[in-house]
Amino acid sequence: MGLFDITEETLMAQYKRAWYDCNRGFVDPRKYPDLDHAITHYAMEHNCSYDDALMIAKNGHR
């Protein structure tokens, strides 16, 4: 575990912050650079697709 590793908990926290910012509505991750970077980084680290990482951010599992 490095300093800048993205875990499922941090990914879910980033998504939740964007969700609150959207007034608990639809979240377009491309409009939130921090969330988009976290999803992309998580997908590269764990060898999964962007969509799988987005589902993990939303639900906590695939």
N, C-alpha and C positions, 0 to 999 in steps of 0.2 A: 504494500500500500504506500503510494507516494503522496505527496502533498496535494497534487492536482488530480488525483484519481476521482472519477465520478462513480459513485455507488448508487444503488437503487434508491436509497433514502434521499440523497441529494437531488437525484433526478425527479423524484416525486415532489420534493419541496419546491424545486424550481417551477414545476408545472402548477402546483397549488398556488404559488404566488401569482403566476400569470392568470390563473383561473379567477382569483379574487379581483385582479385588475380588470378583467373582462366582465365584472359583475356577475360572476358565476354562470357565464354563458359559454359560447363556443370560443375555444382558444386556437388561434392560428399561430403555431410555433414560429413561423418565419417572421412574424412581427415582433418577436421578443428575442433579441440576439443572444442573451444569456441562456435562455431555454434551448434555442436552436443549436448553440455550441455544445451545450451539455448533452443533448440527444445525439448529435453527430459524434461527439467524443465517446460516449457510452457505446454506440453502435460499432465504432472502430475497435475499441478495447475488447469488447465481448463477441466480436465477429458475428453480428446480427444485422438485420436490415434497419433502416431508419424507422420504418413502420413498426417493427417489433419493439424498438426502443421507445417509441411514442406510446405504444400500448402499455409498456412497463411504467412509463411516467404517469399515465392516466390511472391504471388499475393496480399496479404493483406486481403484476404477473402478465405473462403472454396470453 
